[in-house]
Amino acid sequence: MPSHWYRRSHLKSGCHRRRQTLSGLLSLAHVQAGELANAFDHARITGQLCKRSYNALIN
């Protein structure tokens, strides 16, 4: 086999690993974004309940 075949194959292998790494990072970012959205929703709801309780006490 020609020597350039090995080099092309080696480059494709490296590209595949980089794609897998990028895919893994994007998946992790997606999961963390979902967790952050859930935490934000929980904090917002808690704040609304606190505001309602406070308003009920002062009115």
N, C-alpha and C positions, 0 to 999 in steps of 0.2 A: 504494500500500500504506500502511496505517496506520503511524505512527511507532513504535508499541509492538511491531510485528512485528520491526523491526530490532533493537530492544533485546533481545527474547527470543532472537532468533537469535544475537546477540552473546554473551549470557549462556551459551547452550548451547555455543558454540564455546569459551569460556573454561573451562567445566566439562569439556569433552572434553579439553582440554590438561592440566588438573589431574589428570584420571583417568589420562591417559597417563603423566604424571610420577609419580604415585603407583604405578602399575603397574610402571614402570621401577625405582623405588626398592625395591619389594617383590621384584622379580626379582633385583636386585643383592644385597639382603639374604639371599635364599634361596641364591644362589651362594656368598656369603661364609660363610654358616652351614655349608654343605657343606664348604668349604675348611677352616674351623676344626675341624669334626668330624674330618676326615681328619688334620689336624695333631695333634689330641688323641689319636687312635687310634695314630698313629705314635709319639708321645711315650710313651704307655702301654706299647706293645709294647717299645720300646727300654728303658724302665725295668724291665720284667719280665725281659728278657734280661740286663740288667746285674745284677739281683738274683740270678738263677740262676747267673750266672758267679761272682759273689762268694761265694755259698753253696757252690758246687763247690770253690772255692779254700780256704775255711776249714774244710770238713768232711773 
